[in-house]
Amino acid sequence: MKHVRHFIPSLFLSLVHVCLVQANYAPYFFDNGARSTNGNMALLSLSEDTPVGTHVYTLNGTDPEGDPVTYDLTYEAGSRRYFSVDKNLGTVTLIEELDREKEDEIEVIVSISDGLSTVSEKVRILVMDANDESPEFINTPYIVEVPENTPSSSSIFKIEAIDKDTGSGGSITYFLQNIHANKFTIDRHSGVLRIKPRVTLDYEKSRTHFVVVIAKDGGGKLRGDNKVFSATTTVTINVEDVQDTPPMFIGTPYYGYVYEDTLAGSEVLTVVALDGDRGKPNSIHYCIVNGSEGSFEISNTTGAISVIKSPNQLKKEVYELKVKASEVSQEGDISEHTFAMVTIRVVDLNNHPPTFYGEHGPQNRFELTMYEHPPEGEILRGLKITVNDSDQGANAKFNLRLVGPGGIFRVVPQTVLNEAQVTIIVENSASIDYESFKVLTFKLLAIEVNTPEKFSSTADVVIHLLDTNDNVPKFSSDYYIARIPENSPGGSNVVAVTATDPDSGLWGEIKYSIYGTGADLFLIHPSTGIIYTQPWAVLDAEVNSKYNFYVKAEDTDGKYSLAEVFITVLDVNDHSPEFNENIQEKTMIIGSPVKIEAIDQDAEEPNNIVDYSIMQADPANVFDIDQSTGEIKLKSYIRSLDIIHNITNNKDCIWSLVVQAKDRGSPSFSTTAVLKIDITEETLHKGPMAAFLMQTKDNPMKALGVLAGVMGIMVLITIMISTAMFWRNKRSNKVMPVRRIIKKRQMPPSRTVRMEWLKFKRPSNAAEKFVVEEDVKSLHNENSNNNVQVVPVPPAAPLPPPPPTLAPRGDGPGWRVPTVSGSLTPKHIIKPPKKKGHSSTHNALVSELKMRFEKRNAAFGDPHI
């Protein structure tokens, strides 16, 4: 029972499946019309310029049962495959280039399948035209024969071209290239070639014409652009000759010559005439019309003219013959003719060349001896030359010419008829130079001018030159440079000078000498030119390292030239460096260096360059020395005397150093010296004045001079101020108050006033002004008022008071004098000299002011300035 239950459902399913298979329907294409891009490709048209690879169509169909469908393209056997299809998508792609001119329809079998059923249809695809063809000329090449008498505007040929395209791309229009330059036109549409109106052809002028014809289509689309194609061809037009031109002579004008040895019956010349119609020429008949006078005849067929008499029977020198040339047709008729003139000249035979003669007959060599450099324009009178030609007329005309070095001589005359005396003239005296040429050789040439033979003759002209003293000795250089060491012994060679004189004999011998301020230590050999030092000469580069003088080269005739000699004495290291003193004493302030100096008397580097070094010091770690400048300074860590005391037990701080000065020469020299250095600490106030005094303490005269200069300036300023006040008060009768010219300078009351020679301070100017102060309140006049008035000038001036002393006072203020030195106490007081000529009134005024100032100080006991 179980098997029966299972069998019944299986049988039912099998019956259903069979029914379904039997009910399957075939797929089909959609028919979307002529302009659709999908469906069954019916009525599809493509332009022939469609690019390969373009998607041109989509096959589209369906299956009634909804099953998926596939597509395919097949072709008949032997057909070209133009398309491919995607089996699933149905897209059709162009895979082969189309050409409508070769195939304008393509048959394709399209099919659709659902896997069980396949439906196929044959479709035709139309290929549409594109303008892809150029016009082509047929029946080429084009060669046209046209008679030269063809009337203008006549049609002579038809040109034909085809274009395989359709529509406007297949229509053709004709043109001529260079239409204005040729004699033809063409019909644009028919291609008929014609002769231009009012234009004729001429065989004699142009036998062939080449006409370039252009065929152009009407244009059309090609790959989206409008294209126009054209083609060219050349039409060869040969012009045929027609008998329409008379004969013409060639080679005119005609000239003939009968010479004295010509035989009767000899041919003189031949005339030639040709038919003007060269294509089919007629024969020519010749005859002499007139002018022969029975002496000449002509061949009727060849045109050869002959003399029928001997030359001595001819009565005239020139005959003019008129010759006629006529055309003879093939029938024997004489038609066109032309004339030509023939000139025949009876001439003498040129059978004698020009000949040169000397004093004794024909001669072809002439010689002369002369000094060099003769004056320009001078005639070579030693040459007796005559030239002659025995012929007559033109045969005896010839030219004379000198052949040789150009521009030296010229010959007169240059053109001769029959005979002449030959004259040679100097043209360039400088070129006639014995040193360049001992012998000048020329060819004297005589050559005929107007004869066909051009007979000629030559003669040698040889000129032997004699020398003169025309050259100046010349040095090989304008200057000579030499070098010699300073330790060279006397008589050493320095340099050799060389001069040459191209003159011969004694004129070419040279003697050397030297002169000039620098030549005292030197000699020169008079014949060899070797310059050497005097036997006693001692050269020293330190005294003089440069010598400059002149050397003279003179020939026996007194002609000379000069050259300049420059001699450099080379320095040799022959001096040792030298200190000013073997034992030197220096005072060193801590923080400031001291300097030693040694001088090397050598003249040049490196012999005079000195290097310094400390050879011995105890202890060795206290001082440093600058190798180049010689400055000695303490080590950087030594800043006070305490540090030095810690280094050594030498309390007085006086050190002895052994220093060496060594030059850089080869070999090198050196010198040593003992230097004593006193080390101190700076105790003065720091400032420019203190620095100056410290620098000048070893030179007291310098400090004394500065002090004297400052004091002189102060005294001069005082005199000028007093003089100005005096002259101002003198102009007025009023009693003027004394202006305040003295400033009161406050001093601490606890300090005693004393006189100081030197005061160290930081001045604001180069020197302080010398001033006097006065308290106006404490100064009273005789009228007991507070105005200080100037005393009127007395009629007689009192004696001047003694000059103020500079010694310090216990009861008065001291005078403070600024200075620029602070190391020396002056031993002498330099007083400015008194000027003569000052009035006694001026001296009295100055004295009175000083006396009042002293009285006021004594009365009030003011210790301050």
TIDRENFI-6872 format. One record per residue (C-alpha): residue in one letter; x, y, z. Coordinates in pm, whole numbers, padded with zeros to 5 digits, always signed. Each point is the difference from the previous one (the first is absolute). Layout:
N
AXYZ;...
***
This chain:
865
M+00000+00000+00000;K+00285+00233+00067;H+00132-00042-00350;V-00336+00079-00151;R-00030+00317+00209;H+00334+00127-00121;F-00052-00087-00365;I-00320+00198-00049;P+00148+00347+00082;S+00307-00069-00216;L-00212-00089-00294;F-00203+00316+00040;L+00307+00219-00001;S+00133-00166-00314;L-00326+00061-00185;V+00003+00368+00098;H+00358+00038-00124;V-00081-00155-00336;C-00290+00235-00042;L+00214+00299+00075;V+00266-00103-00250;Q-00249-00043-00270;A-00148+00346+00070;N+00344+00201-00049;Y-00021+00307-00239;A+00285+00139-00214;P+00158+00339+00080;Y-00040+00292-00240;F+00155+00342-00087;F-00170+00330+00055;D-00068+00191-00320;N+00050+00366+00094;G+00000+00154-00345;A+00252+00142-00246;R+00161+00264+00223;S+00021-00197+00319;T+00334-00091+00155;N-00121-00326+00153;G-00205-00290-00122;N+00073-00234-00288;M+00240+00233-00205;A-00259+00025-00275;L+00044+00303-00227;L+00326+00103+00174;S+00220+00244-00194;L+00360+00106+00085;S+00230+00264-00144;E+00313-00143-00154;D+00218+00224+00217;T-00132-00157+00322;P+00312-00072+00212;V+00092-00359+00074;G-00098-00092+00357;T-00320+00209-00004;H-00310-00142+00167;V-00243+00010-00292;Y-00308-00193+00120;T-00151-00205+00282;L-00180-00327-00076;N-00307-00022+00217;G-00259-00276+00037;T-00179-00215+00258;D-00121-00348+00079;P-00375-00056+00071;E+00086-00218+00294;G+00234+00266+00136;D+00309-00212-00042;P+00329+00184-00055;V+00095+00038-00366;T+00334+00023-00186;Y+00085+00170-00327;D+00222-00088-00291;L+00112+00133-00341;T+00093-00226-00295;Y+00101+00070-00358;E-00030-00189-00320;A+00300-00195-00111;G+00268+00222-00157;S-00145+00322+00141;R+00212+00243+00200;R-00085+00028+00367;Y-00071+00364+00079;F-00170-00031+00341;S+00030-00185+00329;V-00271-00045+00267;D-00002-00045+00374;K-00201-00323+00042;N-00159+00106+00325;L-00044+00377-00042;G-00067+00001-00374;T+00231+00301-00064;V+00127-00001-00359;T+00348+00153-00068;L+00161+00090-00333;I+00323-00199-00038;E+00089+00062-00368;E+00030+00330-00188;L-00288+00072-00236;D+00045+00111-00361;R-00313+00087-00194;E+00185+00007-00328;K+00088-00368+00045;E-00311-00131+00178;D-00314+00207+00056;E-00211-00276+00161;I+00092-00253+00267;E-00209-00312+00064;V+00003-00130+00356;I-00190-00288+00164;V-00111+00096+00349;S-00125-00264+00242;I-00155-00017+00345;S-00009-00311+00218;D-00153-00096+00334;G+00213-00310+00025;L-00261-00229-00153;S-00118+00192-00300;T+00194+00227-00237;V-00158+00253-00235;S+00212+00143-00287;E-00070+00289-00239;K+00195+00134-00298;V+00032+00375+00001;R+00163+00250-00242;I+00206+00286+00131;L+00036+00296-00235;V+00341+00172-00020;M-00046+00376-00048;D+00249+00213-00195;A+00259+00236+00157;N+00229+00235-00189;D+00310-00220+00023;E+00104-00020-00365;S+00208+00248-00201;P-00065+00079-00366;E+00203-00207-00248;F+00095+00106-00353;I-00061-00263-00268;N+00187-00068-00323;T+00317+00168+00120;P+00258+00120-00096;Y-00145+00290-00195;I+00207+00100-00306;V-00160+00237-00249;E+00132+00105-00343;V-00122+00349-00099;P+00098+00187-00322;E+00144+00342+00069;N-00265+00167-00219;T-00294-00135+00203;P-00241+00290+00062;S-00041+00139+00350;S-00288-00130+00216;S+00018-00332-00187;S-00063-00323+00190;I+00311-00217-00015;F-00066-00284+00251;K-00243-00141+00256;I+00120-00114+00339;E-00203-00251+00198;A+00018-00107+00363;I-00228-00221+00213;D-00079-00019+00372;K-00147-00324+00141;D-00188+00187+00271;T-00369+00087-00040;G-00176+00330+00039;S+00207+00313+00034;G+00307-00208+00085;G-00017-00154-00347;S-00046+00324-00196;I+00316+00141-00164;T+00108+00353-00088;Y+00308+00078-00214;F+00252+00280+00046;L+00332+00105-00152;Q+00302+00075+00214;N+00164+00339-00073;I-00289+00106-00218;H+00158+00342-00065;A+00339-00141-00105;N-00114-00231-00281;K-00188+00039-00325;F-00286-00241+00073;T-00331-00023+00187;I-00221-00295+00103;D-00373-00042+00040;R-00071-00063+00368;H-00266-00263-00058;S+00085-00170-00327;G+00380+00010+00022;V+00037+00133-00355;L+00342+00169-00050;R+00005+00310-00223;I+00241+00265-00122;K-00060+00328+00176;P-00181+00271-00196;R+00232+00236-00190;V+00294-00239+00056;T+00189-00180-00278;L+00263-00270+00003;D+00344+00049-00152;Y+00222-00296-00074;E+00308+00219-00036;K-00045+00146+00349;S-00120-00302+00195;R-00032-00350-00135;T-00147-00163+00310;H-00239+00112+00271;F-00064-00180+00327;V-00341+00059+00157;V-00078-00124+00354;V-00367-00095+00042;I-00167-00037+00340;A-00311-00216+00049;K-00186+00072+00324;D-00308-00181+00141;G-00299+00175+00157;G+00093-00097+00354;G-00187-00201+00260;K+00007-00141+00351;L+00280-00231+00107;R+00019-00103+00366;G-00200+00303+00102;D+00202+00259-00199;N-00072+00153-00338;K+00274-00116-00237;V+00086+00110-00354;F+00237-00213-00209;S+00185+00092-00317;A+00244-00144-00253;T+00240+00157-00250;T+00136-00101-00335;T+00220+00161-00263;V-00107+00048-00361;T+00287+00023-00249;I-00092+00218-00298;N+00237-00027-00295;V-00024+00285-00250;E+00032-00114-00364;D+00200+00219-00235;V-00165+00169-00299;Q+00184+00174-00285;D-00052+00359+00102;T+00353+00135+00080;P+00269+00124-00244;P+00358-00131+00019;M+00256+00167+00231;F+00377+00024+00008;I+00180-00128+00309;G+00341+00109+00130;T-00033+00357-00121;P+00175+00235-00050;Y+00232-00165-00253;Y+00367+00102-00027;G+00264-00156-00221;Y+00372+00064-00056;V+00218-00042-00307;Y+00371-00008+00094;E+00299+00075-00219;D+00077-00368-00049;T-00357-00114-00075;L-00031-00197-00329;A-00264+00073-00262;G-00302-00228+00040;S+00049-00031+00376;E-00307+00006+00220;V-00026+00315+00208;L-00307-00074+00215;T-00338-00176-00005;V-00339+00155+00065;V-00284-00211+00141;A-00374+00062-00029;L-00281-00221+00132;D-00369-00022-00072;G-00193+00177+00272;D-00240-00289+00010;R+00212-00251+00183;G-00253-00277+00013;K-00009-00062-00376;P+00279+00215-00137;N+00054+00073-00371;S+00341+00002-00165;I+00188+00332-00044;H+00142+00154-00317;Y+00288+00256+00028;C+00115+00272-00242;I+00207+00324+00007;V-00216+00295-00092;N+00275+00265-00026;G+00336+00122+00137;S+00210-00282-00138;E+00151+00199-00289;G+00098-00330-00160;S+00237-00092+00281;F-00217-00241+00208;E-00257-00276-00066;I-00241-00202+00223;S-00119-00361-00009;N-00379-00009-00061;T-00053-00294+00233;T+00268+00031+00271;G+00042+00379+00025;A+00381-00021-00021;I+00156+00325-00128;S+00334-00030-00185;V+00249+00252-00140;I+00050-00048-00376;K+00294+00239-00036;S+00345+00011+00158;P+00037+00250+00287;N+00233+00227-00193;Q-00276+00043-00264;L-00257+00123+00251;K-00048+00373-00039;K-00170+00070+00334;E+00086-00072+00360;V-00365-00062+00103;Y-00281-00166-00202;E-00367+00012+00103;L-00196-00292-00152;K-00380-00019+00006;V-00107-00366+00017;K-00355-00127-00059;A-00144-00321+00154;S-00328-00137-00146;E-00226-00296+00095;V-00056-00268-00262;S-00315-00211+00049;Q-00022-00369-00070;E-00157+00085-00332;G+00303+00215-00088;D-00162+00337+00042;I+00198+00288+00155;S-00216+00181+00254;E+00124+00183+00314;H+00346+00163+00006;T+00226+00216+00218;F+00326+00202-00033;A+00330+00026+00192;M+00309+00222-00035;V+00346-00163-00013;T+00312+00211+00069;I+00327-00130-00148;R+00325+00179+00095;V+00328-00038-00187;V+00274+00006+00267;D+00374-00032+00027;L+00127-00333+00124;N+00126+00009+00358;N+00327-00187-00042;H+00242+00208+00214;P+00003-00011+00380;P+00125+00298+00208;T+00381-00003+00041;F+00228+00162+00264;Y+00324+00171-00107;G+00304+00120+00188;E+00281+00226-00111;H+00143-00274-00221;G-00312-00165-00141;P-00265-00247+00119;Q+00048-00083+00367;N-00201-00196+00256;R+00200+00073+00320;F+00076+00338+00152;E+00206+00049+00320;L+00056+00300+00229;T+00189+00063+00326;M-00136+00266+00239;Y-00009+00099+00366;E-00299-00098+00209;H-00283+00244+00075;P+00030+00235-00298;P-00237+00300+00002;E-00354-00072-00112;G-00066+00118-00355;E+00362-00051-00104;I+00058-00148-00349;L+00232-00299-00034;R+00223+00172-00253;G+00244-00286-00022;L-00257-00207-00192;K-00009+00069-00378;I-00301-00196-00126;T-00195+00042-00327;V-00301-00208-00113;N-00131-00038-00359;D-00271-00186-00199;S+00043-00012-00381;D-00368-00062-00078;Q-00239+00272-00104;G-00314+00145+00153;A-00165-00197+00277;N+00252-00281-00035;A+00274+00237+00122;K-00184+00109+00316;F+00116-00163+00322;N+00018+00059+00377;L+00309+00013+00224;R-00006-00147+00347;L+00249-00079+00277;V-00047-00342+00159;G+00162-00047+00340;P-00025+00142+00352;G-00290+00241-00026;G-00005+00368+00079;I+00380+00057-00020;F+00045+00126-00358;R-00231+00104-00279;V+00062+00000-00371;V-00070+00289-00241;P-00168-00008-00247;Q-00253-00270+00071;T-00148-00012-00353;V+00222+00015-00311;L-00081+00033-00368;N+00287-00133-00219;E+00301+00127+00206;A+00091+00177+00327;Q+00287+00067+00242;V-00062-00195+00326;T+00037+00194+00326;I-00008-00161+00346;I-00081+00232+00293;V+00042-00058+00377;E-00342-00017+00166;N+00072-00136+00351;S+00341+00083+00139;A-00052-00183+00330;S-00037-00334-00177;I+00337+00036-00174;D+00181-00132+00307;Y+00339-00171-00013;E-00078-00189+00323;S-00312-00151-00161;F+00123-00057-00354;K+00358+00002-00126;V-00127-00031-00356;L-00336+00108-00145;T-00112-00190-00309;F-00289+00103-00223;K-00153-00116-00326;L-00069+00274-00252;L-00300-00127-00200;A-00128+00136-00332;I-00331-00156-00115;E-00218+00092-00296;V-00337+00153+00080;N-00252-00053-00281;T+00139-00292-00197;P-00137-00352+00018;E+00356-00138+00024;K+00094+00215+00303;F+00368-00018-00094;S+00229+00097+00288;S+00366+00032+00099;T+00182+00016+00333;A+00331+00139+00126;D+00167-00051+00338;V+00079+00311+00203;V+00254-00076+00276;I+00082+00271+00258;H+00297-00058+00235;L-00033+00200+00324;L+00283+00160+00196;D-00027+00038+00378;T-00026+00327+00191;N-00009+00066+00373;D-00377+00028+00016;N-00069-00202+00315;V+00030+00086+00366;P+00119-00265+00245;K-00305-00149+00166;F-00014-00171+00338;S-00181-00329+00034;S-00215+00163+00270;D-00086+00352+00105;Y+00098-00081+00356;Y+00191-00268+00189;I-00074-00121+00352;A+00266-00171+00209;R+00043-00119+00358;I+00322-00049+00191;P+00057-00103+00365;E+00153+00266+00220;N+00286-00228+00103;S+00122-00040-00361;P+00370+00080-00034;G+00131+00280-00218;G+00019-00080-00369;S-00311-00225+00005;N-00202-00025-00317;V-00344+00162+00025;V-00172-00018-00339;A+00090-00010-00368;V-00164+00246-00239;T-00018-00067-00372;A-00040+00238-00291;T+00013-00066-00372;D+00079+00219-00300;P-00084-00160-00337;D+00239+00229-00185;S+00310-00162-00148;G+00367+00058+00070;L+00105+00260+00252;W-00352+00147-00001;G-00126-00317+00163;E+00256-00008+00284;I-00145+00102+00338;K+00163+00150+00308;Y-00178-00008+00338;S+00017+00255+00278;I-00202+00089+00309;Y-00082+00328+00166;G-00237+00139+00261;T-00006+00070+00371;G-00038-00367+00087;A+00291-00123-00213;D+00288+00086+00237;L+00038-00351+00139;F-00022-00175-00340;L+00203-00048-00317;I-00089-00136-00344;H+00218-00185-00244;P+00009+00221-00312;S-00033-00284-00250;T-00189-00283+00175;G-00252+00216+00190;I+00055-00187+00330;I-00070+00223+00301;Y+00198-00081+00316;T+00075+00169+00330;Q+00306+00215+00060;P+00291-00197+00153;W-00017+00217+00311;A-00384+00011+00015;V-00170-00112+00319;L-00375-00047-00028;D-00218+00053+00302;A-00377-00048-00029;E-00046+00193+00325;V+00167+00307-00150;N-00137-00020-00355;S-00192-00289-00150;K-00098+00156-00335;Y+00228+00121-00279;N-00122+00147-00327;F+00211+00124-00289;Y+00018+00004-00380;V+00203-00211-00238;K+00101+00135-00341;A+00070-00192-00321;E+00188+00209-00259;D+00138-00082-00344;T+00316+00146-00152;D-00197+00277-00169;G-00142+00129+00329;K-00351-00137-00037;Y-00123-00145+00324;S-00298-00118+00201;L-00067-00028+00373;A-00145-00257+00233;E-00074+00026+00369;V+00145-00239+00258;F-00167-00070+00335;I+00214-00184+00257;T-00137-00125+00330;V+00244-00085+00279;L-00139-00305+00177;D+00014+00016+00376;V+00210-00258+00187;N-00051-00059+00368;D+00319+00163+00125;H-00126+00200+00300;S-00102-00116+00345;P-00285+00162+00189;E+00129+00269+00237;F-00152+00132+00321;N+00040+00366+00091;E+00197-00100+00314;N+00123-00336+00115;I-00147+00059+00343;Q-00333+00177+00005;E-00205+00107+00299;K-00379+00010-00012;T-00265+00082+00256;M-00310-00214-00028;I-00331+00092+00156;I-00210-00301+00070;G-00254-00024-00282;S+00212+00190-00256;P+00265-00157-00226;V+00349+00127-00070;K+00156-00023-00342;I+00347-00077-00126;E+00119+00057-00353;A+00285-00130-00210;I+00077+00123-00352;D+00144-00214-00279;Q+00183+00211-00260;D-00063-00245-00284;A-00193+00149-00294;E-00260-00261-00085;E-00233-00244+00159;P+00033-00250+00155;N+00357+00100+00085;N-00115+00309+00194;I-00299-00158+00175;V+00076-00053+00370;D-00159-00252+00235;Y+00031+00043+00377;S+00022-00264+00271;I+00092-00025+00369;M+00307-00215+00034;Q+00031+00003+00379;A-00218+00118+00288;D-00016-00097+00362;P-00265-00093+00076;A-00104-00094-00352;N-00373+00032+00047;V-00024+00375+00063;F+00045+00164-00343;D-00128-00052-00356;I+00143+00165-00312;D-00170+00069-00332;Q+00211-00165-00269;S-00068+00270-00261;T-00031+00328+00191;G+00237-00063+00294;E-00259+00099+00262;I+00071-00159+00339;K-00284-00041+00245;L-00076-00190+00314;K-00189-00324-00005;S-00375+00050-00001;Y-00040-00132+00354;I+00241+00263+00148;R-00214+00301+00090;S+00179+00139+00309;L+00334+00014+00179;D-00131-00239+00259;I-00018-00277-00257;I+00359+00072-00105;H+00112-00009+00365;N-00161-00339+00034;I+00196-00124-00301;T+00344+00126+00110;N+00175+00144+00302;N+00141+00287-00206;K-00178+00286+00173;D+00139+00284-00209;C-00166-00157-00307;I+00289+00070-00236;W+00041-00280-00254;S+00269-00076-00251;L-00102-00171-00324;V+00218-00127-00281;V-00189+00076-00322;Q+00099-00102-00351;A-00065+00178-00331;K+00037-00236-00300;D-00050+00084-00366;R-00164-00229-00257;G+00284-00006-00251;S+00192-00302-00118;P+00230-00046+00175;S-00167+00167+00295;F+00171+00244+00238;S-00101+00082+00356;T+00093+00234+00285;T-00071-00028+00372;A-00034+00272+00262;V-00059+00020+00374;L-00311+00193+00091;K-00067+00127+00353;I-00365+00051+00083;D-00123+00188+00307;I-00357-00106+00081;T-00225+00249+00181;E-00367+00046+00068;E-00189+00302-00131;T-00085+00225+00298;L-00110+00314-00177;H-00354+00083-00085;K-00106-00159-00319;G-00074+00227-00291;P+00153+00143-00315;M+00228+00236+00191;A+00126-00275+00219;A+00060-00224-00295;F+00192+00274-00174;L+00216+00069+00303;M+00070-00366+00041;Q+00101-00030-00363;T+00231+00302+00022;K+00165-00065+00331;D+00299-00143-00182;N+00014+00310-00218;P-00006+00307+00230;M+00079+00248-00275;K-00327-00090-00174;A-00201+00071+00316;L+00194+00327+00059;G-00077+00116-00354;V-00372-00069+00038;L-00008+00187+00333;A+00176+00305-00147;G-00242+00006-00291;V-00304-00003+00230;M+00137+00281+00217;G+00076+00213-00305;I-00357-00041-00128;M-00145+00107+00339;V+00216+00313+00019;L-00096+00095-00357;I-00372-00038+00078;T+00039+00224+00309;I+00173+00274-00199;M-00267-00010-00270;I-00284+00034+00254;S+00173+00292+00176;T+00067+00179-00327;A-00364-00036-00107;M-00125+00148+00332;F+00245+00289-00023;W-00100+00108-00348;R-00368-00029+00083;N+00031+00227+00303;K+00215+00243-00195;R-00278+00072-00250;S-00240+00120+00277;N+00039+00281+00265;K-00231-00182+00241;V+00130-00201+00285;M-00109-00356-00092;P-00042-00272+00253;V+00253-00270-00006;R-00156-00300-00163;R+00011-00322+00186;I+00288-00184-00153;I+00099-00195+00311;K-00196-00301+00115;K+00000-00111+00356;R+00099-00361+00032;Q-00114-00164+00320;M+00252-00215+00180;P-00055-00217+00304;P+00072+00215+00312;S+00189-00276+00173;R+00266-00031-00272;T+00299+00226-00009;V+00076+00184-00318;R+00329-00091-00164;M+00166+00048-00334;E+00026-00311-00222;W+00206-00033-00308;L-00195-00284-00144;K-00362-00098+00048;F-00144-00323-00136;K-00360+00024-00092;R-00227-00070-00294;P-00006+00329-00194;S-00290+00089-00219;N+00219+00202-00236;A+00364-00026-00109;A+00092+00236+00287;E-00192+00191+00263;K-00028+00372-00027;F+00202+00210+00233;V-00264+00203+00192;V-00014+00240+00295;E-00306+00021+00224;E-00121+00296+00199;D-00291+00033+00242;V-00189+00305-00108;K-00164+00044+00340;S+00332+00019+00180;L+00164+00234-00247;H-00062+00368+00077;N+00119+00310-00176;E+00104+00334+00144;N-00352+00142-00033;S-00135-00276+00232;N-00247-00134-00249;N-00045-00353-00129;N+00109+00073-00356;V+00353-00073-00095;Q+00115+00266-00238;V+00304+00029-00219;V+00250+00259+00112;P+00049+00269-00267;V+00320-00015-00188;P+00262+00211+00183;P+00212+00240-00195;A+00315-00194+00089;A+00004-00374+00039;P+00143-00137+00326;L+00275-00249-00001;P-00130-00351-00060;P+00003-00229+00299;P+00236-00289+00013;P-00132-00305-00178;P-00185-00248+00218;T+00211-00276+00131;L-00106-00359-00043;A+00138-00110+00334;P-00261-00137+00241;R-00134+00240+00262;G-00120-00089+00342;D-00250+00276+00034;G-00152+00023-00345;P-00149-00220-00265;G+00222-00175-00247;W-00016+00023-00380;R-00110-00330-00157;V+00157-00076-00343;P-00143-00280-00212;T+00243-00223-00192;V+00006-00300-00232;S+00288-00173+00172;G+00016-00153+00345;S+00337-00171+00037;L+00259+00276+00026;T+00051+00313+00213;P+00126+00282-00220;K+00338+00134+00100;H-00041+00328-00181;I-00289+00237-00020;I-00046+00129-00352;K-00146+00347+00015;P-00163+00146-00305;P+00204+00290-00131;K-00133+00347+00046;K-00117+00166-00315;K+00150+00335-00076;G-00215+00285-00105;H-00285-00043+00253;S-00105+00325+00162;S+00078+00064+00364;T-00371+00060+00056;H-00069-00366-00080;N+00268-00121+00242;A-00132+00230+00275;L-00352-00130-00042;V+00110-00360+00029;S+00214+00076+00305;E-00276+00191+00176;L-00244-00287-00045;K+00247-00247+00146;M+00076+00228+00296;R-00368+00039+00087;F-00041-00372-00017;E+00289-00052+00245;K-00132+00269+00238;R-00340-00155+00002;N+00145-00338+00084;A+00209+00150+00281;A-00296+00190+00148;F-00249-00283+00005;G+00237-00289+00031;D-00196-00197-00259;P+00195-00315-00072;H-00211-00102-00296;I+00030+00083-00365;
***
